[in-house]
């Protein structure tokens, strides 16, 4: 039996409870068009998710992932700004090239750093002074080099004109760069300001290159043999040491601090601490229908993880259409009235869109769904299906009054000024079990 809940008003809430005979069918009080679900392989389709992190001593826990990009196309390679208040990522909006976008964590607004057609930019990372981003630029003639793009709109500049094609990079100190240079095999090269060529340090490396926080050393992934391993390079002495073997064929790692490393493997996230030999599982995002975790970034305050992952389709449940199937109504009028009284109470402030009362009502419905044993049917394994809205001018008879208005897509929502952006949500859950089926 599968029951899917989504209602549009308080009156329909009461009617649905009475006609289905189950208080498990408590709805959202809001309505809008459902966005088209999609499965996103890493390329050319991919999505960036934001995950809250909690660090207590040596223990790391991860919360529920939220989809930041939720649009068709390629969104990948996240990197946090130096102040941790925004997130850079690579995005292809269907016009044949990619730009770097910046997502504001406080407003949810996503805007391009700059439009650079016909050039394309990838793998943005903030410069040490926070005034520019370093990127891989694919130039008009397909040359692929390391560039720096000032955030104030000043002219970009190429850092190493003669080193190409560069794929990824890290900066261990002000004058030294570690570069992943494409080839057969790919090589790790050290490059220095003022010098035209790089020095090859390792061959057959992976794409994860990072400065280890609090040091001038760099980590990279050594392939070639099994298992793949995370290595540490001291650019001053050029000494290379093995840190830890990677699980499976994972190659996307990120440092939380100088001693703590994260890696994704399938739907799971793992942590490794210096002085240990084994990875410990932090989270399994299978509940959110995510797998193939790849690119990772951690905010400077260690409170957020950005990651790229694939969304997996949810399994269908066979429907029993037998003529012998019967559904018996069981209604408890007292319980129905109690829920109505709670949702209609003055403390809910009318449940207006964007109000504190709306949020209280949403949390109440989530608690009831959870208590009834319903599976989350909203975004990213939660009970909430988020809906883009904008603030529009009200009727002429009420000058200065604003009202919520629908927005065609999340991409259109991203383009709105921050003060016009508004979000609401359905509260959705699914009750699954064998037997007669009723779908609402």
C-alpha positions as CSV (number, residue, x, y, z in Angstrom):
1,X,0.0,0.0,0.0
2,X,1.3,3.4,-0.9
3,X,-0.2,6.7,0.2
4,X,1.3,9.9,-1.1
5,X,0.3,13.1,0.7
6,X,0.0,16.6,-0.7
7,X,-2.9,18.9,0.1
8,X,-3.6,22.5,-0.8
9,X,-5.6,24.0,2.0
10,X,-6.9,23.5,5.5
11,X,-10.4,22.6,4.2
12,X,-8.9,20.0,1.9
13,X,-6.8,18.7,4.8
14,X,-10.0,17.9,6.7
15,X,-11.8,16.4,3.7
16,X,-8.8,14.2,2.8
17,X,-8.6,12.9,6.4
18,X,-12.3,12.1,6.4
19,X,-12.3,10.4,2.9
20,X,-9.2,8.3,3.4
21,X,-9.9,7.5,7.0
22,X,-6.3,8.0,8.1
23,X,-4.6,10.8,10.0
24,X,-1.3,9.6,8.4
25,X,-2.6,11.6,5.4
26,X,-1.7,15.0,6.9
27,X,-0.8,17.4,4.1
28,X,1.2,20.5,3.2
29,X,-0.8,23.6,3.5
30,X,0.9,25.1,0.5
31,X,0.7,24.4,-3.2
32,X,2.8,24.8,-6.4
33,X,3.9,22.9,-9.4
34,X,6.3,20.0,-8.7
35,X,9.7,20.4,-10.3
36,X,10.7,17.7,-12.8
37,X,12.9,15.1,-11.0
38,X,16.1,14.0,-12.6
39,X,18.9,11.6,-12.2
40,X,22.3,13.3,-12.5
41,X,25.4,11.4,-13.6
42,X,28.7,13.3,-13.0
43,X,28.9,14.6,-16.5
44,X,27.3,16.3,-18.4
45,X,24.7,16.4,-15.6
46,X,25.7,17.0,-12.0
47,X,24.4,18.7,-8.9
48,X,26.1,20.4,-5.9
49,X,24.8,19.5,-2.4
50,X,25.4,21.3,0.9
51,X,25.7,19.2,4.0
52,X,25.9,20.5,7.6
53,X,28.9,19.2,9.6
54,X,29.3,18.9,13.4
55,X,32.7,18.4,14.9
56,X,33.0,17.3,18.6
57,X,36.5,16.3,19.5
58,X,37.5,13.6,17.1
59,X,33.9,12.8,16.0
60,X,32.5,14.2,12.8
61,X,28.8,13.9,12.0
62,X,27.0,15.0,8.8
63,X,23.4,16.2,8.4
64,X,20.9,16.1,5.6
65,X,22.2,17.2,2.2
66,X,20.4,20.0,0.4
67,X,20.6,20.5,-3.4
68,X,22.0,24.0,-4.2
69,X,21.8,23.9,-8.0
70,X,18.7,21.8,-8.8
71,X,18.8,22.5,-12.5
72,X,19.5,20.6,-15.7
73,X,23.1,20.7,-16.8
74,X,26.6,20.6,-15.4
75,X,27.1,22.1,-11.9
76,X,30.4,20.9,-10.3
77,X,33.7,21.6,-8.6
78,X,32.6,23.5,-5.4
79,X,35.0,25.6,-3.4
80,X,34.2,27.9,-0.4
81,X,35.2,31.5,-0.4
82,X,37.8,32.6,2.2
83,X,35.1,34.0,4.6
84,X,33.0,30.9,4.3
85,X,29.9,32.9,3.4
86,X,29.7,31.8,-0.2
87,X,30.5,29.0,-2.5
88,X,32.1,29.0,-6.0
89,X,31.2,26.3,-8.5
90,X,31.5,25.6,-12.2
91,X,28.2,25.8,-14.2
92,X,27.2,25.2,-17.8
93,X,23.9,26.9,-18.6
94,X,23.4,25.3,-22.0
95,X,25.1,27.9,-24.1
96,X,28.2,25.8,-25.0
97,X,30.6,27.1,-22.4
98,X,31.0,27.2,-18.6
99,X,31.3,30.1,-16.1
100,X,32.1,30.3,-12.5
101,X,29.1,31.0,-10.3
102,X,29.0,32.2,-6.7
103,X,26.3,30.9,-4.3
104,X,25.5,33.1,-1.3
105,X,24.8,30.9,1.7
106,X,22.8,33.5,3.5
107,X,20.4,34.5,0.7
108,X,20.6,31.5,-1.6
109,X,21.3,33.7,-4.5
110,X,23.5,32.3,-7.3
111,X,25.2,34.7,-9.7
112,X,28.0,34.4,-12.3
113,X,31.4,35.8,-11.2
114,X,31.7,37.1,-14.8
115,X,30.6,36.1,-18.3
116,X,33.6,35.1,-20.4
117,X,32.2,33.6,-23.6
118,X,33.9,32.1,-25.7
119,X,36.3,31.1,-22.9
120,X,35.3,28.6,-20.3
121,X,36.4,28.4,-16.7
122,X,36.7,25.4,-14.3
123,X,37.9,24.5,-10.8
124,X,37.7,27.9,-9.1
125,X,39.6,28.4,-5.9
126,X,39.9,31.7,-3.9
127,X,43.2,33.5,-4.0
128,X,45.0,33.9,-0.6
129,X,44.0,37.6,-0.4
130,X,40.3,36.8,-1.2
131,X,40.3,39.4,-4.0
132,X,40.5,36.9,-6.9
133,X,39.8,33.4,-7.9
134,X,42.3,31.1,-9.6
135,X,40.7,29.0,-12.4
136,X,41.5,26.6,-15.2
137,X,40.6,28.5,-18.4
138,X,39.8,26.8,-21.7
139,X,40.7,29.6,-24.1
140,X,39.1,30.3,-27.5
141,X,41.7,28.1,-29.3
142,X,41.2,25.3,-26.7
143,X,44.5,26.0,-24.8
144,X,44.0,25.1,-21.2
145,X,46.1,27.1,-18.7
146,X,46.0,28.4,-15.1
147,X,44.5,31.9,-14.8
148,X,43.6,34.4,-12.1
149,X,40.2,36.3,-12.3
150,X,40.0,39.4,-10.0
151,X,36.6,39.6,-8.3
152,X,36.5,43.4,-8.9
153,X,36.2,43.0,-12.7
154,X,39.8,43.8,-13.5
155,X,41.5,42.0,-16.4
156,X,42.3,38.3,-15.8
157,X,45.9,37.1,-16.3
158,X,47.5,33.9,-17.1
159,X,49.9,32.6,-14.4
160,X,52.1,30.2,-16.3
161,X,51.9,30.8,-20.1
162,X,54.0,27.9,-21.1
163,X,52.5,25.2,-18.9
164,X,49.6,23.4,-20.6
165,X,47.2,21.7,-20.5
166,X,46.6,22.2,-16.8
167,X,43.7,20.4,-15.2
168,X,43.8,21.0,-11.4
169,X,46.1,22.9,-9.0
170,X,47.0,23.8,-5.4
171,X,49.1,26.6,-3.9
172,X,51.3,25.5,-1.0
173,X,52.8,29.0,-0.6
174,X,52.9,32.4,-2.2
175,X,55.4,31.5,-4.9
176,X,54.8,27.8,-5.5
177,X,52.1,25.9,-7.3
178,X,51.4,22.2,-7.6
179,X,49.8,21.5,-11.0
180,X,48.0,18.5,-12.5
181,X,49.1,18.5,-16.1
182,X,47.2,16.4,-18.5
183,X,49.0,13.8,-20.5
184,X,49.5,10.0,-20.8
185,X,49.9,9.7,-17.9
186,X,48.9,12.9,-16.0
187,X,51.8,14.4,-14.1
188,X,52.2,16.4,-10.9
189,X,54.5,19.4,-11.5
190,X,55.8,22.1,-9.3
191,X,55.8,25.6,-10.8
192,X,57.3,28.8,-9.4
193,X,56.5,32.4,-10.2
194,X,58.9,33.8,-12.6
195,X,59.9,30.5,-14.1
196,X,58.5,29.3,-17.4
197,X,58.5,25.5,-16.9
198,X,57.4,23.1,-14.3
199,X,59.3,20.2,-12.6
200,X,57.7,16.8,-12.7
201,X,57.4,15.2,-9.2
202,X,55.0,12.3,-9.8
203,X,53.2,10.5,-12.6
204,X,49.7,8.9,-13.0
205,X,48.1,11.0,-10.3
206,X,44.4,11.8,-9.5
207,X,42.6,15.1,-9.7
208,X,42.5,15.8,-6.0
209,X,45.3,18.4,-5.2
210,X,45.1,20.3,-2.0
211,X,47.3,22.4,0.3
212,X,47.2,20.7,3.7
213,X,45.7,23.3,6.1
214,X,48.3,25.0,8.4
215,X,51.2,23.8,6.4
216,X,53.1,24.4,3.2
217,X,52.7,20.8,2.1
218,X,50.4,19.4,-0.6
219,X,48.4,16.2,-0.8
220,X,47.7,14.3,-4.0
221,X,46.3,10.9,-5.1
222,X,48.7,8.4,-6.5
223,X,47.2,6.0,-8.9
224,X,49.0,3.3,-11.0
225,X,48.8,0.5,-8.4
226,X,46.1,-0.8,-6.1
227,X,45.0,0.5,-3.8
228,X,45.2,4.2,-4.7
229,X,46.9,6.2,-2.0
230,X,46.9,9.7,-0.6
231,X,50.4,11.1,-0.7
232,X,52.0,14.2,1.0
233,X,54.5,16.4,-0.9
234,X,56.9,18.9,0.8
235,X,57.7,21.3,-2.1
236,X,60.8,22.6,-0.4
237,X,62.5,19.3,-0.1
238,X,60.4,17.5,-2.7
239,X,60.0,14.6,-0.3
240,X,56.9,12.4,-0.9
241,X,55.3,10.3,1.8
242,X,52.4,7.9,1.8
243,X,49.5,9.0,4.2
244,X,46.7,6.4,3.7
245,X,45.3,4.0,1.2
246,X,41.9,5.0,-0.3
247,X,38.7,2.9,-0.2
248,X,37.8,1.3,-3.5
249,X,38.6,3.5,-6.5
250,X,37.7,6.8,-4.7
251,X,39.9,9.7,-5.6
252,X,38.1,12.8,-4.4
253,X,39.3,13.8,-0.9
254,X,39.4,17.1,1.1
255,X,41.0,18.2,4.3
256,X,39.0,19.5,7.2
257,X,42.1,20.5,9.1
258,X,45.8,19.5,9.1
259,X,45.0,16.1,10.6
260,X,41.5,15.2,9.2
261,X,40.7,14.0,5.7
262,X,37.3,13.2,4.2
263,X,36.5,11.0,1.2
264,X,33.3,9.9,-0.6
265,X,32.7,6.3,-1.7
266,X,29.5,5.5,-3.3
267,X,26.8,6.9,-1.1
268,X,29.0,7.0,2.0
269,X,31.3,9.6,3.5
270,X,34.4,8.5,5.5
271,X,36.9,10.3,7.7
272,X,40.6,9.5,8.4
273,X,42.8,11.0,11.2
274,X,46.6,11.2,11.2
275,X,48.0,8.4,13.3
276,X,45.4,5.9,12.2
277,X,45.3,3.4,9.3
278,X,41.6,2.9,8.8
279,X,38.8,5.1,7.4
280,X,35.7,5.6,9.6
281,X,32.3,6.0,8.1
282,X,30.7,9.4,8.9
283,X,27.4,9.1,7.0
284,X,25.5,7.1,4.4
285,X,23.5,9.3,2.1
286,X,21.5,6.4,0.6
287,X,18.5,7.6,2.6
288,X,18.6,10.8,0.5
289,X,18.8,8.7,-2.7
290,X,22.4,10.0,-3.4
291,X,25.4,8.0,-4.6
292,X,28.7,8.4,-6.5
293,X,29.9,11.2,-4.2
294,X,32.8,13.0,-5.9
295,X,34.1,16.6,-5.6
296,X,34.3,17.8,-2.0
297,X,34.9,21.1,-0.3
298,X,34.8,22.0,3.4
299,X,34.0,25.6,4.7
300,X,36.8,27.4,6.7
301,X,34.8,27.1,9.9
302,X,34.2,23.3,9.3
303,X,30.5,23.7,9.6
304,X,29.6,22.9,5.9
305,X,30.5,20.3,3.4
306,X,29.8,20.8,-0.3
307,X,29.8,17.8,-2.5
308,X,28.8,16.6,-5.9
309,X,26.7,13.4,-6.1
310,X,24.3,11.5,-8.3
311,X,20.6,11.3,-7.5
312,X,19.2,7.7,-7.8
313,X,15.6,7.0,-8.8
314,X,13.4,5.8,-6.1
315,X,12.0,2.2,-6.4
316,X,8.5,1.8,-7.5
317,X,6.0,-0.2,-5.4
318,X,3.7,-2.7,-7.2
319,X,0.0,-1.6,-7.1
320,X,-2.6,-4.2,-6.1
321,X,-5.5,-3.7,-8.5
322,X,-7.4,-6.9,-7.6
323,X,-11.1,-6.5,-7.5
324,X,-11.0,-8.2,-4.1
325,X,-8.9,-5.3,-2.6
326,X,-10.8,-3.4,0.0
327,X,-9.9,-0.4,2.1
328,X,-11.6,0.0,5.5
329,X,-11.9,3.6,6.8
330,X,-10.9,4.2,10.4
331,X,-11.6,7.7,11.6
332,X,-11.1,9.1,15.0
333,X,-13.1,12.4,15.0
334,X,-11.5,13.5,18.3
335,X,-8.0,13.1,16.9
336,X,-9.0,14.8,13.6
337,X,-10.3,17.8,15.5
338,X,-7.2,18.0,17.7
339,X,-4.9,18.3,14.6
340,X,-7.2,20.9,13.1
341,X,-7.2,23.0,16.3
342,X,-3.4,22.9,16.4
343,X,-3.0,24.0,12.7
344,X,-5.7,26.7,13.0
345,X,-4.5,28.1,16.3
346,X,-3.5,31.7,16.7
347,X,0.1,30.6,17.4
348,X,0.4,29.6,13.8
349,X,-0.1,33.3,12.8
350,X,-2.3,32.3,9.9
351,X,0.5,30.2,8.3
352,X,1.2,32.9,5.8
353,X,3.9,32.1,3.2
354,X,7.3,33.0,4.6
355,X,6.0,33.6,8.1
356,X,7.2,32.0,11.3
357,X,3.7,30.4,11.6
358,X,4.2,28.7,8.3
359,X,7.5,27.2,9.5
360,X,5.8,26.1,12.8
361,X,3.1,24.4,10.8
362,X,5.6,22.7,8.6
363,X,7.6,21.4,11.5
364,X,4.4,20.1,13.1
365,X,3.5,18.2,10.0
366,X,7.0,16.7,9.7
367,X,6.7,15.5,13.3
368,X,3.3,13.9,12.6
369,X,4.6,12.2,9.4
370,X,7.6,10.9,11.3
371,X,5.5,9.5,14.1
372,X,3.2,7.8,11.6
373,X,6.1,6.0,10.1
374,X,6.0,7.8,6.7
375,X,9.0,7.8,4.5
376,X,10.3,11.3,3.4
377,X,9.1,12.1,-0.1
378,X,10.5,15.6,-0.5
379,X,13.9,16.9,-1.6
380,X,17.1,15.1,-0.7
381,X,15.5,12.6,1.6
382,X,13.5,15.2,3.7
383,X,9.8,15.8,4.0
384,X,10.1,19.2,2.3
385,X,9.6,19.8,-1.4
386,X,10.9,23.4,-1.8
387,X,9.1,25.8,-4.2
388,X,10.6,29.0,-5.7
389,X,8.5,32.1,-5.3
390,X,9.0,35.9,-5.6
391,X,7.6,38.9,-3.9
392,X,5.3,40.8,-6.3
393,X,3.3,44.0,-5.9
394,X,-0.2,43.5,-4.5
395,X,-3.5,44.8,-5.9
396,X,-3.8,48.5,-6.9
397,X,-6.3,48.9,-4.0
398,X,-3.5,48.1,-1.6
399,X,-0.5,50.2,-2.6
400,X,2.8,49.1,-1.2
401,X,1.5,45.6,-0.4
402,X,3.5,42.6,-1.6
403,X,2.3,39.1,-2.2
404,X,4.0,35.8,-3.1
405,X,4.0,35.0,-6.8
406,X,5.1,31.8,-8.7
407,X,8.5,31.6,-10.4
408,X,8.9,29.5,-13.5
409,X,12.1,27.7,-12.4
410,X,14.9,27.7,-9.9
411,X,17.1,29.2,-12.6
412,X,14.7,32.2,-12.9
413,X,14.6,32.4,-9.1
414,X,18.5,32.6,-9.0
415,X,18.3,35.6,-11.3
416,X,16.0,37.6,-9.0
417,X,17.4,40.3,-6.6
418,X,17.9,38.9,-3.2
419,X,15.1,41.0,-1.7
420,X,12.6,39.6,-4.1
421,X,13.4,35.9,-3.4
422,X,11.0,33.8,-1.4
423,X,10.8,30.0,-0.8
424,X,8.0,27.8,0.5
425,X,7.5,24.1,0.5
426,X,5.1,21.2,0.4
427,X,5.4,18.7,3.3
428,X,5.4,15.2,1.7
429,X,5.6,11.6,2.9
430,X,4.9,8.1,1.6
431,X,3.4,5.2,3.5
432,X,4.4,1.9,1.9
433,X,3.3,-1.6,2.8
434,X,1.9,-4.7,1.1
435,X,-1.8,-4.9,0.6
436,X,-4.6,-2.9,-1.0
437,X,-3.4,0.4,-2.5
438,X,-4.9,3.8,-2.4
439,X,-3.0,6.7,-4.0
440,X,-3.8,10.3,-3.1
